[in-house]
Amino acid sequence: MYKIIISHSAEKDLEKLPTQAVRRIGKVIDELEEDPRPHGSKKLKGANENIWRIRVGDYRIIYNIDDVIAIVDIRKVGHRKDIYKR
């Protein structure tokens, strides 16, 4: 069982999204607690860290997995057109 940590910037990203999208994203984030690498998740290339992304409709969740201390750190949440630009 992994512990979920949501960064301050990801919380701010969630506040900007529509309510229905936040519910769907929240459900997926809760499921990451059981399985941080579910079907459909993908490791991002070019990252020195263990950075992954998962799709939720038109939205993406970017997160870091630390298997040693069992933590999933949510870094960014946003629409697919904007999420990789920052």
C-alpha beads as a LAMMPS data file, in Angstrom:
LAMMPS data file: protein, C-alpha beads

86 atoms
85 bonds

1 atom types
1 bond types

-500.0 500.0 xlo xhi
-500.0 500.0 ylo yhi
-500.0 500.0 zlo zhi

Masses

1 110.0

Atoms # bond

1 1 1 0.000 0.000 0.000
2 1 1 1.460 3.322 -1.104
3 1 1 0.950 6.694 0.552
4 1 1 -0.353 9.453 -1.736
5 1 1 1.214 12.914 -1.466
6 1 1 -0.241 15.743 -3.559
7 1 1 2.079 18.694 -4.149
8 1 1 0.866 22.227 -3.553
9 1 1 1.048 23.006 -7.274
10 1 1 -1.031 19.917 -8.116
11 1 1 -3.667 21.006 -5.575
12 1 1 -3.818 24.399 -7.286
13 1 1 -4.137 22.664 -10.661
14 1 1 -7.077 20.617 -9.347
15 1 1 -8.853 23.759 -8.093
16 1 1 -8.869 25.150 -11.639
17 1 1 -10.527 22.075 -13.196
18 1 1 -14.263 21.400 -13.629
19 1 1 -15.947 19.542 -10.760
20 1 1 -16.763 16.462 -12.829
21 1 1 -13.137 16.136 -13.960
22 1 1 -11.905 16.520 -10.361
23 1 1 -14.149 13.624 -9.263
24 1 1 -12.820 11.342 -11.990
25 1 1 -9.211 12.343 -11.309
26 1 1 -9.706 11.886 -7.558
27 1 1 -10.946 8.350 -8.112
28 1 1 -7.862 7.496 -10.173
29 1 1 -5.540 9.073 -7.584
30 1 1 -7.175 6.938 -4.864
31 1 1 -6.574 3.821 -6.975
32 1 1 -2.862 4.681 -7.251
33 1 1 -2.628 3.894 -3.536
34 1 1 -3.161 0.194 -4.324
35 1 1 -1.348 0.001 -7.666
36 1 1 0.941 2.905 -8.657
37 1 1 1.489 1.401 -12.115
38 1 1 -2.005 0.506 -13.339
39 1 1 -2.853 -0.502 -16.887
40 1 1 -2.506 2.581 -19.077
41 1 1 0.166 4.298 -16.998
42 1 1 3.403 5.147 -18.765
43 1 1 6.905 6.041 -17.612
44 1 1 8.022 9.349 -19.077
45 1 1 11.233 9.277 -21.087
46 1 1 14.057 11.690 -20.461
47 1 1 13.304 12.019 -16.768
48 1 1 16.098 11.197 -14.361
49 1 1 13.500 10.446 -11.724
50 1 1 10.854 7.748 -11.707
51 1 1 8.180 9.979 -13.321
52 1 1 4.961 8.429 -14.634
53 1 1 1.768 9.676 -16.225
54 1 1 -1.732 8.324 -16.395
55 1 1 -4.562 9.469 -18.632
56 1 1 -8.014 10.366 -17.328
57 1 1 -10.002 11.356 -20.397
58 1 1 -8.461 14.593 -21.700
59 1 1 -6.574 15.129 -18.438
60 1 1 -3.205 13.823 -17.289
61 1 1 -1.761 13.079 -13.856
62 1 1 2.033 13.347 -13.627
63 1 1 3.486 11.589 -10.592
64 1 1 6.659 10.210 -9.056
65 1 1 6.885 6.724 -7.525
66 1 1 9.295 5.929 -4.693
67 1 1 9.178 2.168 -4.162
68 1 1 11.663 2.202 -1.283
69 1 1 9.417 4.187 1.068
70 1 1 6.133 3.396 -0.775
71 1 1 5.114 6.924 -1.763
72 1 1 3.286 8.226 -4.828
73 1 1 3.954 11.953 -5.201
74 1 1 1.427 13.704 -7.472
75 1 1 3.352 16.503 -9.231
76 1 1 0.988 17.964 -11.860
77 1 1 -2.597 17.580 -12.983
78 1 1 -3.989 19.228 -16.079
79 1 1 -5.430 19.118 -19.560
80 1 1 -3.386 17.179 -22.076
81 1 1 -2.741 20.262 -24.218
82 1 1 -1.097 22.129 -21.312
83 1 1 0.425 19.542 -19.001
84 1 1 3.769 18.992 -20.756
85 1 1 4.509 22.694 -21.447
86 1 1 5.601 23.707 -17.943

Bonds

1 1 1 2
2 1 2 3
3 1 3 4
4 1 4 5
5 1 5 6
6 1 6 7
7 1 7 8
8 1 8 9
9 1 9 10
10 1 10 11
11 1 11 12
12 1 12 13
13 1 13 14
14 1 14 15
15 1 15 16
16 1 16 17
17 1 17 18
18 1 18 19
19 1 19 20
20 1 20 21
21 1 21 22
22 1 22 23
23 1 23 24
24 1 24 25
25 1 25 26
26 1 26 27
27 1 27 28
28 1 28 29
29 1 29 30
30 1 30 31
31 1 31 32
32 1 32 33
33 1 33 34
34 1 34 35
35 1 35 36
36 1 36 37
37 1 37 38
38 1 38 39
39 1 39 40
40 1 40 41
41 1 41 42
42 1 42 43
43 1 43 44
44 1 44 45
45 1 45 46
46 1 46 47
47 1 47 48
48 1 48 49
49 1 49 50
50 1 50 51
51 1 51 52
52 1 52 53
53 1 53 54
54 1 54 55
55 1 55 56
56 1 56 57
57 1 57 58
58 1 58 59
59 1 59 60
60 1 60 61
61 1 61 62
62 1 62 63
63 1 63 64
64 1 64 65
65 1 65 66
66 1 66 67
67 1 67 68
68 1 68 69
69 1 69 70
70 1 70 71
71 1 71 72
72 1 72 73
73 1 73 74
74 1 74 75
75 1 75 76
76 1 76 77
77 1 77 78
78 1 78 79
79 1 79 80
80 1 80 81
81 1 81 82
82 1 82 83
83 1 83 84
84 1 84 85
85 1 85 86
